[in-house]
Every structure is written in structure tokens, then in C-alpha cells.
Amino acid sequence: MCGIAGTYRWPDGAAVADRLTDTLAHRGPDGAGRYGHPAGDGEVHLGHRRLAVIDLSGTGAQPMVSGGLALTYNGELYNAPELRAELAATGVRFRGTSDTEVLLEAWRRWGTGCLARLRGMFAFGVFDERTGELVLARDQLGVKPLFLLRRGAGLAFASELKALAAVAGGTLQVDPAALVASLLYSWVPDSRCAFREAEKLPPGSWLRCRPDGRVQRGRFWSLRDVAREARDSAAPDLAAAVEESTRRHLLSDVPVATFLSGGLDSSYLTALAARHRPGISAYTIGFRAEDAKFEAMPDDLRYARRVAERFGVDLHEIEIAPDVLDLLPRMTYHLDEPIGDPAAINTYLICAAAREAGVKVLLSGMGADELFAGYRKHLANLLALRYQRVPRPLRRGLSRAVDRLPVATARRGYRSVRFAKRFLSFAELPEETAFRRSYTLYDRAELLALVDPDLAPAVEDVLTEHADIYADNDLDDFVNRMCLGDARMFLPGLNLAYTDRSSMAASTEVRVPYVDVEVVRAAFAVPGDRKIAGRQGKAVLKEAAGTVLPREIVYRPKGLFSAPLRAWMSRDLAPLVREVVHDGLLVRSGFLRREALARMAAEDAAGHRDFSKQLWHVLTLEHWYRGAASGAVQGGVETRGLR
């Protein structure tokens, strides 16, 4: 995994490409490369920052130039050995052992036709010196990022948005709809970008720039179509698919470790990885006792220790007691866009510890919950259908009783009360609205009350987008409709995004074996009643994992890869919350309403409602917004309602 950047027919393209590449130095501390060539009446310039993982020699350096093609590539191809053998059989002679060279030769032979053959995570730019064309491409599920900026006939691209903003000279303006979406979800959907001019290349697609100024777009893979086709397929051998993917993801010329929370997903991957890499290292996190008690969190650490002992894993434990006031602005910078999930901090701390120990590559269980219906929201939405059959007077009485209960006292939190209040906030809504409300931070009325009244059209636009994406499927299975919505929005917009940024901030590569095209295909061939059976989410994955893991791990209470927000809010972050609520830039600019924020903070402090996630995200959004307004790192911003 690396950092890629470049310009095509861009004014002062060489200097701009250098600045883009330099901004990405943390993504690739092992080397840097530049390439330039005429392109029509302009030039193309490609840059690369290398994190050496496969073929550590100079033959793996980038940009890679051979036979009139130049490639800058970020990612890993897990079927590179098969592609190499197929190409070698046609007479291709390889200089080294990198998957970069395999990709370049695959492009030479098949062009865009090679994309559907690739199994891995990737984002790349390839330039053809003969035609003067530049093509950009991004992997099927959006594991790897690729940001674009187009001005006139010119184009600039980079692995991170901050690089594009840095070369835009403070001229980029915030997209208010993207920030509204960020408030709703706590992240910016992959279909949007925090700055108006910039965009993200969609997953499973490519873009071709021609020297005459024409731009062509194409799609080589569609998750919607894959889900539809898989629905009519025979039931897969899921255990075999997950094990094969895990084995492929261990391909590396440097040590590989795993994330090990002690939950099902990471424990299953770690056990499978230990089969192929005996003595593999794993990294886990724990919370200070007082924080865990306040949050009423399950003790994940003891489960991680049991898995490590059973499978001979070298376990490294990290206590989450960071200086959040120091980490908050640093993580906001690295996350590129306002992302309010504190799991980004956990990921960064684990990756930083692994990197310090000499580990460059880690496997993560990311994606299993989305594909196999493992989140509480999935079960809760099924239960809501049954709840709607309860007589209305009983529902009203229950709602009033739960509303009077506190979610926390000064000494501890009550998760069951928080879950009950959350459930009742959406249990009587229609399907799409209920699903959205089950994982978003606000309902429509709350969001409208929080933001500038002039942003009401943006609120409606964001809500309509969710409804359209959720409805855009051919599935008659409610559980799989939820999984498809998650895989199209939740995965690329949040989990894969923060995993990439947080890990690369620590100069490490995180691989996600569950987010593999063949595992995804297998996941959507499983009917919903095998994903949620009774009150068990991920039932089919648990069945597969049960052949490897002990029952106490497979069926343990679900933990959370999160952080003790309520504890932080009551201590470390309390002064900052007060400052942002009463005199933050978001409030002074008019984007957020002071009264609504103050009411939220007061109810949270009193323990009547749990707004810790919302307030944490407001803090991240405030820090991001300050950077945008200053123009120092992320470009300029229009204030007063962002009009």
C-alpha cells in the first residue's frame, strides 16, 4: 500500500505533482518516485510514495515505466500469482516479483478489461505514452481511496483529499450538503466530497482522460448486480471462501499481524491466519477499568487472550488511555473529511504500536458485520417489524416509561437503557426510514433544528439520496437489503475510509479479507434467515467459525470497537465541548445553531439522553472546519450558512 498522486494537463503540473506527492509522505516512507511526459498540448506527471510490502527491491519501485506505459499504484493484488502465470504463458518476461509489474502487464494485454480480473484492493493511474491517455481506476468495493480535482482541461488526483486541497491554494469551498450528510451519519458518504470541486472516483469504476480534452467514464463491477446474481446462486461453502481469502491476504514479503478484539470476526481471521503463519502476532486494545465501568462495556481483552493462547498467537495489548485533546486535531487532519467514529483513534493507536514493533501489514475483520448482518441495528430492525404488531396503547405506555429512565449517572452508564431509547426512536417507522434512523445520529426534525434554516434543502437532498440508494436493488429479502445498503454506503463511506486513513497515518497497511469479491459474492448468496436466526446475527458466519473457534468465542456477547466517549466527555473533553457549543466556529459562522447544541450538551450531561456520539462528532467537525476556514491545510470556506 502506498500513496499515489498526479496531474494531467494541469498548469505547472510538475511542481503541483511534487507537492501532492510530498503531502502523502506518511503513506510511503520507504521511497518516492516521479515521472513526467508530454500529453497533447500539456504534460502528465505521476508521483508515488512507497510502503514496500512485496518485492522490496528496486524492481518494485514506482512509478513503474515499461514499454510505453507508466503506472502509479496503491494496493495489493491477492491473485497476482495466478495472473503472473497466465501472462508468463503468453510470453511476458517479468523483471521482478512485485504485483505492480503484474498489474502493468495485465493492463498492457487487456486494458480496462483487466479490471474485472483483479482480486484485491487498488487505486491507480496508468499513462499510455503512445496515445497520451491517462486512466484512473478504483477497486470493486472502494477499499482504496482516490480523490480527483478537475479544472478546465486539467486534472489532479491523489490518495488523500488533503493533498488536493494543499495545491488548490486555499480556493476550495466546503460543500454544505456534504457537511449535512456528515452530521447525519457521522461521515461523508462516498458519493459526496467535503469540497465542492473535488470528487471521489466511485468504487468499481474507471475514468479516462484524452489529450483532446474528452473524459470518458466506465464501470467494471456493480455491487447491486453482484447481489442480484448471487441471490439466485447455490448456497456457497462460506468457510472455504473465508479461509481462502484469509490465506491470500497473507501474501507479503514483510511480517503480517492481525487485529484481535476477541470478537467473532477478528478471532476467526486470527485463527485462520495462525494456521498458515504459526506464531503470528496480534494486537488488541483494552480500556482503563474506570472507563469500561462507566461505559458498561464487555471485557474484550479476556476473550482476545483466550484466542491467542489457544492458537499460539503472540498477543500485544494496548490500553486506550490516550491524550484525546492531542489526538483529536491530529486524527482530524489525517481523516481528510469530518468522520465522527472514535474507532479511528483505536485503529491509529494499534497501527502505531505495530509499526513501532516493525510490523507493516495487519489483517482486520472489517466488513463482516455489514455483509452478514452482525450489527445490533440489523436485528433491531427485524424486531421492529414484530413490535409494530403490539397494540398501540401498550407501545405508548412503554415509550413513556423508557423515556423517563436515565442513560447514565455520575458514576456509570446504562447500555440497556440507551439501546431501548434508540430502538423506540425508530421502531414504528417505515422500512427505509427505520433502517436509516437506526444508525444515523439524528432524525429529520432534529437535523433541521440543528443546522442553519437555509440548509433545509440540503437536508432533504441527503435524506432523498439515502432513500434512493436503499431502494435501488432487486432483492426481496429484508436482511439482505440492509446488508446491501451497508455495503454501498456504510463500508466505503465510514469503515473502509477511516481504516485507510488511520492506518496510513501510522505508515501501515490494513487488509480486509471479508471485503473480498468472492466473499462478498458468497455473502449475498446466503438468504437473510440464515444471517439472522432467532436473535443471533451473523448466524451463518458463526456456524462456519464454529468449526475452528470454541463456542465461548463464537457466541460471546458482541463487543464494540469504539472508545469510552461518555467517560471522555465527562472529564478530558468537557471544557472543549463547552467552548465549541458556545463559541465554536461552526456556531459563529451560522452553520450550527447554538441553542440546539446547548440543549443537546445539557441533556447529555444530565444523563437523560446519550448524545456523546453526536457531541464527539461536533468536535471533529469543528476541528475540520477550522482547518478548512484557515486555508492552511484544507482550503477555503464560505461562512455564514456556507452559501
N, C-alpha and C positions, 0 to 999 in steps of 0.2 A: 504494500500500500504506500502511496506517495502523495505528492501534491502536484497538480498539473495546471498550466496556465498558457495563454497565448493570445495573439492578436491577428486579425486578418483585415488587411487594407485599412488599418487604423492609423491616424496621424501620429507621427513619432513612435511607430509601433515597436521598434527595438527597445527604446527606453521604457516604454509602458510595460512591455512583456517582462523586462528585468524587474521592475517594481512589483508586478504581480507575483512573480516567482519568489522574490525575496520575502514578501509578506507571508509566504507559505513555508518558510524555513523549518518551522516546528513539525511539519508533516513529513519532512525528509531530511534528517540531519546527516545522512551518510553520503550525500553527494548532490551536486547541482549540474544542470546542463542547459545549453541554449542552442537554438537552431534558427536560421533565417534564410529566406529565399524569395525571389520576385513572385508576385501573384497578380497577373493582369497589369493594371496601372498602379499597383501598390506592392505591398510585401506581406508575407506571413512570417510570424515569429512564434516559436514554441519554446516553452520553458518547462523545467522539471526539477522537483526536489525528491531525492531518492531515500526511501527506507528500504534497505537491502534485506530481502527475505528469501528469495530464490535466485540462485546464481549470483553469488556475492562478488564475482569478479567484474572486470571492466566490460565483459561481453554483455552484461545485463544493464549497462548504463543507458540513460535516456537524456534527451530524445534519441530514439534509435533510428538511424538513417541507413537505408539499403535499397539499391536498385530503383531509385527514383521515388521512394516512399519515405516519409518521416513520421514517426509516431511518438506521442507523449501519452502515457497510460497510467492510470491509477487503479489498482485492484489485484485480484488473483483469479486465475482460471483453474478450476479444480479438475477439469477434463483435459488439461494441457497435454498430459502423456498420450492420450488417445489421438488428439488432433495432431500432435507431433508425428506419431507413427503413420497416420493417414497421409500427411503431407510428404513425409520422407519416402513413402511408397511411390509418390508421383515424381520423385527426383529432387526434391528440395534438400539442400545441404545446409545444416544448421551450424553456426559458429560456436554457440554456447548452449546453456541448458535453461535459459530463462523462459517464462511464459510470455514475456514481452515479444520475443522473437517469434514464438508460435503465433501470437495474435497478428503480428505484422505480415507473416507469410500467409495466414488464413485470409487476411484482407486482400492480399495480392491475388489470391486464387479465386475467392468467392465474392469480394466486395461486400456490400451490405447483406448479401446472402449468408455471410459467415455469422452474423449476429445471433440468429436463432440457434446456431450450433454451440454457442458459448455457454458454459455452465460455470457460473461464478459470480463475482461482484466486480463491476468495472465501470469506469468512465474514461473516455479517451478522445483525443483529437488526432486524426491522420491526414496528412497533406500529400497530394499527388503532384510531383514536380512537372509531370507531362501535361496534365490538364489544368493545373493551377487551382484545383478544388480542395477545400478543407471540409472534412466530415467530422462531426461530433456525435458520440453515441453514449448511452447510459444503460445500465443493466436492467433486467426484466422487472425486478421488484423495487428498484430505487435504493439499493443498499449504499451505493456510492453517489455522492453529490456532484452536480455540475451546474454552475451558475453562468448566465450569459448576459451581455450588455451590448445592445445594437444601437449604433448612431449612424444614420445615413447608410452608406455602403460598407461601413466598418463594423467589426465585431470583436469583442474581447470576451474571454472565458476564463474561468478559474474554479478550483475545487472549493473555494470559500468566498462568501459574499463580501467579507471584509477586504479582500484583495481588490475586487472591482471598485468598491467604494473608495479605497485608498487612492486609486488612479483617476477617479472621476472628479477630483479637485473640489470636493465639497458641494457638487451640483446636484447630487441625487436627492430626491424628495421622498419622504415617507409616504407609503400607500395607506391611507386611513382605514380602508376595508381590511387590509392585512392585519393591522393592529386590533381592529374589532374582532377579527377571527381569532387572533391570539388571546384576547380576553376571554372569548367563549370557550376555547379548547385548552388554553394554556400553551399553545404552539401555533405556528403559522402553517396552514395546510400546504402540501407540496404543490398544489395548483396555483398558489399565490406566492408573492415575494414581498418582503418588507419595504423594498424601494420600488417606486413606480416603473422606472425604466428597466430594471433588472428582471430576469425570469429564471426559472429552473427548467432545464430540459426534462420533459416527463419521462418516467420510467418506461423501459421497453421501446424507446424511440431514438431516431437519429435526425440530424439536421445537416444539410449540405449547402455550403457557400460556394458560389461560382464566381469566377473573375469578372463576369459581365454584370454582377450585382444581384443576380437572381438567388433566391433562397428557397430550397426545397426541404420539406419535412416528410418523414415517414415513420410508421410504427411497425416493429417486427414481432411484438409479443403483446398480448392483451390478457390481463388477469381475469377480466369479465368473461372472455371467450374460453379461457382455460377452465374456469369454474363451471361453465355451462357444459363443456365437453366432458369434464371429469364426472359430473353428476350421472352421466349415462354409462360410465365405465364400470368394470368389475371391481369388487372390493379389493384394495391393494394389500400387500404384505407390508404393513406400516413399519413394523420392527426392522425389516430388512432395509426399507428405504431410509430410515433414520440412521441405522448403523453404517450404510454405505456412504451417506452424506458426511457423517462424522469422520469416517476414515479418509475421505477425500480432503476434508478441511484440515487434516493434519499434515498435508503436503507442505514441507518447509525445509530450508537449509539452516534454520536457526531454531532454538528451543521454542516449544509451544506449551502454553499453560491454559488453564480454564478458569472461568468464573465459577465459584461454587457457593451458592447461597444456602444450600441444604434443602432447597425446594425440589420439586419433581424434575423440572426441565433441566436445570444445571446439573443435578445429581445424575440423571440419565446420561447426559452427554459426557460427564466426567467419567462415569463407569465405563462407557463405550470407548472413550479415548484411552483409558488406562489399559484396555485390552491390547491396543496397538502400540501404546507408548508406556510400558510399565514404569512406575515411579514418577509419572508426570506431576508437575507442580499445579497447585490450585490456589486461588486467592478468594478470601471471604471477608465479610465485614461483620462487625458487631457494634452494639450501642452501649453507651455508658448505662449502668444499672438504673440511675435516676431518670434518664431519658426514656429507656424502654418501659419503665413502670408508668411514666406519665402518658405514654402513647398506648399502653396496654398491648405491646407488640409481642408476637410469639418469639421464643428463643431460637432463632435460626441457627445460631452458632453451634449448638449441641448436635443438631442434625448434620451440619457440614462435617463436624468432627467424626461422626459415625460413618459417613460415606467415605471419608478419607482413610480411616482406619481399615475399613472393610476391603477397599480396593488398592491399598498400598500407595496412596496419593500423598505427596509432600505438601501439606497444607500450610499456608501463610495467612495469619489472622491480622486484620487491620481494624482498630477501634475508630468508629466515627465520632470524633470529638474535635472537628476542625474549627479553625477561626473563621466562622462564616462571614464576618464583616470583611475579611480579607479576600475570601474565596468568591464572594458574590460578584464583585466587579470583574474579577479575573475570568470567572466562568461565563459571565455575560458577554465579554469580549470574544471568547473562543466559540461560543454557541452561535454567533453570527446574527441570529434573529432572536426575538424575545421568546424564550422557552421556559416555562414555569415548573418543570418537573425537577424536584431536588435529586432524583436518581442520577442526574448528570454529574453531581458532585461525587456521589459514590463511585461512579464509573471512572471519573478522573483520578480519584484517590487510589483505587485499585490498580489502574494502569500505571500511575506514577510509581507505586511501590514495586510493581512487576518490572518496570523499566530500570529502576534502581538496582534490581537483582539481576539484570542482564537479559530479561525476557522481552521480546519484541512482539510476540503474537499470542493472543488469548482467544479461546472459544467461549461464546456466550449462548445462553439459552433463549435469547431474544426471539420472539416470533411465535413460540408455541402457544401462548395464551390466545393470540389473535386467530391463529389457524385452527385451533382445536377447542375453542370456546372455554377458556380457562379462567377468565376474569369473573368477578362476582357480578358484574353488570349483565353477563350473558344469562346466568341462572336467574338473576333478579327479574329480567325482562320476561322470562318464561313464567316465573311465579306471578308476575303482574297479570298475566292473562287469566290465571286462576283467581287471583284476588278480585278481579273485576266481577266475578260471579258471586262474591259475598254481598249480602243485602246492603243497600246504601246506608241505612241508619247505623249499622254496625261499623261500617268503614268510617263514617263521620265521627263516631264516638272514639274509635281507635286513634284517628288522626289528632283529635283534640287532646287525648291523653298523652300521646307521644310528644306532641308539641310543647307540653309543659315540662318535660324532663330536661335536665341539663346534659350537655355533652361532655362537660368537664367541671372539675372543682379546682381549687388552688393546688391540689396535691396529685391528681391523676385524671386521666381521660377515660371516657366510657365508649369503647368502639361500638358496642351493640346498639347504643342509643344513636350514635352517628349514622350507623348503617340503616336503622329503622327510619330516621328522618329523611335520609337520602332516598330510600325506597318509596316512601309515601309521597315524595316530591314528583314522582313520575308514574306511579303505579296505575293511575286511571287515565293516562293519556293514550292517544292512538299510537300505533306501532312505531313509525319512524320518529315521531316526536318523543316518545318514551325512550327509545334507544338513544337518541341524541342527548336527552336530558340526563340519562343515567351515567354519562361520562363527561358532560360539559360542566363548566363552573357556574353558569347562570341560566335561568330560563329567559324567554324573550323579554318579559316585563322587567326583570332585574337588569338585564343588559341595557335596555333602553333608558332605565333610570340612572345608570352609572355613567353613560357617555354623553358628550355634547349632543343636544337635540338635533343639530344639523346632520349628525351621523346616523339618524334613523334609517335613511335609505341603504346605508352600508350594512346595518344590522339585518335588514330584510334580505339583502343580497347574499350575505353569508349564510343565513338560515335556509334560503332557497337552494344554494349550492349543495348543502348537506342533503336536503330532501331529494334533489335531482340525482346525486351520486348514489344514494341509498336505493332509489327506485330503479336505477339503471342496471338491472340484472334479469336473468331468465330463470331464477331459482324459485321453487315453490316450497322451500324448506326454510322456516323462520330462523333456525340456528345458523344455517349456512349463509343466509342473507346478512346476518350480523357479522359473521366471520369475513365475508367478502367486503363489507363496508369497512371493517377494521383494517383489512389488508390493503385497501385502496387509500385510506386516509390516515388512520392511526399509526400504521407502521412507518411509511415513508416520512410523514409529517413530524412525528414525535420520536418514537423509539429508535429508529434507524438514524435519524438526524442527530440526536444527542449522543448516541453511541459513537458515531463517526467523529463528531467534533471533540467530545471529551477524551476519547482515546488518542486522537491525533494531537491534541494539546499536550499529551504526555509522550508523543513520538512512539506510539504503539499501534499495532493493527489488531482490531477485533473482528473475528469471523463469526458468522451466524448460521450454523448448519441447518437449523429448522427453516430458514429463509432460503431454501434451495429449490430450484424449479421443479425437481422431481418430488421432493417432499410436499411442496405446495400442491402439485397435481394429485398426489395421494390424499392430501388432507381434504380436498373438495370432492373426492370420490367417496368419502365417508359420510353417510347420512347424519343429520343432526341428532337423531335419537341415540346414536352411538357416541356422540360427542358429549352430550349431557344425558346421563342415565340416572333417573331418580333425582338426587340432589348432588350428584357427582359431575363436576365439569371435567373436561379432558378425559372422559372415561375411556375412550379408545386408546389414547396415549398411555394412560395408566395401565391398561391391560398389556400393552407392548412392553412397558418399562418393568412390569411385574415379573418378567422372565429374567431380569437382571438385578433389580433392586429389592431390598427387603420391604415387606409390606408397610412397616412403620414409616418408611420414607415416602413410598408411593401414595399412601393415604393420610399423610400428616396434614394438619391444618395449613391452609395457604398462608404464606408469609407475604411481605411487601418489600420490594426492592426500592425503598424510599428513604426518608430521613425523618427524624423526630421534630417535625415542624412546630408542633404546639409547644414543645419544650424550648425550642429556639426563640419562638415568638414571645414567650413569657420572660426570657432572660436576655440573650445576646442581641436580639433584633428589635426589642421593644422601643428603644429610642428612635431607631431608623424608621419604624412603622409610623410613629407619631410625626416625624419630620415629613415623610412622604405624603401622609394623609393631609396634613395641614398646610404644608408649604412646598410640596414637590413640584417639579417642572410640569408633570402631567396635569396637575391641578391648575397651576398658574397659566398654562397655555390654553386651558379650556377643554382639553381632551377628556379629562375625567372630572366628575362633579364632587366637590369637597364634601357636601352633605351626605351623599350616598356612601362615600368611602369612610367617613367618620362613623356613620351608623353601623357599617359592617365591622369596623375595628372595635366598637363598643360592645356589640353583641358577642363577638368572639372573646373579648377579654372577660365578659361576664359569664362565659361558659354556657350561654343559652343556645348558640349555634356555632358550628365549626366552620370558620372562614379562614383557617390557616393556609389552605392551598391558594385561595383567592388572594390573600394578602401577600403570600410569598411571591406569587406571580406579579402582583403590582410592583413589588420591589425589583424584580428582574426587569420588568418593563420600564420602570423609572430609570434604572441604570443604563439600559439600552438606549432609551430616548435621550438621555443626557449626552451620550456619545454621539448620537445622530445629530443633535442640535448643535454640538460644538464643532462638528465637521472635522474633528481631529482624526477620527478613525473611520467613521461610517457615513460620512456625507451630511449634507444639509437637510433641514426640515422646515416646512412651513408651520408656523404656530397659529394659535387661536383657531381651534377646531380643525386644523390640518386641511384647510380648504385650498 
